[in-house]
Structure formats: C-alpha cells, structure tokens
Amino acid sequence: MEIDQCMLESLPLGQRQRLVRRMRCDQIRAYYEREKSLQRQPGGARPRAPPGHRKKHRVRFGPHDIIQDAIIRHDDKEGARLI
C-alpha cells in the first residue's frame, strides 16, 4: 500500500496513525509470509552457523556515558547510584 506523502500529511493525526499502523502490519505480514515460503523451498532456507561458532558480543558503557544518559533522561536514582 503506497500513499502520497502530501495526502498522508493532510489527514488528521488519529487517521494518520491508524493508516501507518495498518501499513506496517501489512508489511510485517508480507515479510513473514515471504520468509515462510523461502524456508519451504528445498535449499531455500538460509544457512545457519553452528551454535558453537556464533560470535558473542558484549557491549559495556563507561560511567561517563551512563551518567550522561541519566542526565538526559532526568533519572536521579541512576545518577546517584553511580556517584
């Protein structure tokens, strides 16, 4: 479903939200149907890495970044916990 941007902007906020939500649901539904049909085809499934060969990523943020994020979100408890 394609909608002209000008027409979309001219709609009231409630109708615009409902329309965009419906378009997104249609998009997700089509994606899952396409993935399901690809998996049914012989040799169509994506190759998966063996469980032991996956990269494990760990992200850590320094105290400076955590405090800065707490300040942006006005989170007094998290900021006080780190100090």
N, C-alpha and C positions, 0 to 999 in steps of 0.2 A: 504494500500500500504506500503510494507516494503522494505527498501533499505539498502544494506550493507553500513556500515559506511565508509569503505575504498573506495568504489565506489563513494560515495557521496563527499568525500574529494578530489577525483581526478577530479571532474567536475569543469569547470570554475565558477567563482563567480556568474555570471548572471544566468547561468543554474541552479546552486545550489539553488539560491534564488527563482527562479520560481518553481522549483520542491518542495521545502519545503513549499512554499505558497500554492501550489495545494494540497499537502498532508494535510495541516492544514485546508483548506477549506473542503476537503472531510471528515475530522474528525469532524468538526463542523456540517456539513450537516447530518452525521450519528447520531450525538448526538441529534439534534433536531427531526429527524425522530423517534428515539427511544423514546424520551420524549412524542412526539405526540401520538405514538401508546400506550404508557402506560396510557395516560390520556383518551384514547378512551375506554379502557377496564373497565368494571364495577368493582369498588372498586380498580382500579389500580392507581388512582390519589393519589398523596402524600397528606397526611392530612396537612392542613394549620392552623396556630394558628389564633384565632380570632383577629381582628385588635387592640383591646384594650389590648391584652396580649403580645404584642411584646416588646422585650427589646429595649430600645433606648440607643445607645452607643454614647458618645461624647468623642472625643479624643482632648486633648489640649497639646500643646508643650510649654515648658518654653522658656523664652527669650534666654537662653544659647543655647538651641537646634536650635532655629530659626537663631541665629547669626552664629552658626557653619555651618548650611546648606547654608546660604547666602555666607559664605566664600568659601565653597567648590564649589558653582556654580558661584563664582565671581560676585555676584549680589550686586553692591554698593548701589543701591537705597534701597533695603530691609534692608541692614545692617545699613545704615544711619537713616532709619525711626525708628529703634528700639533703637538707642542710645540716 
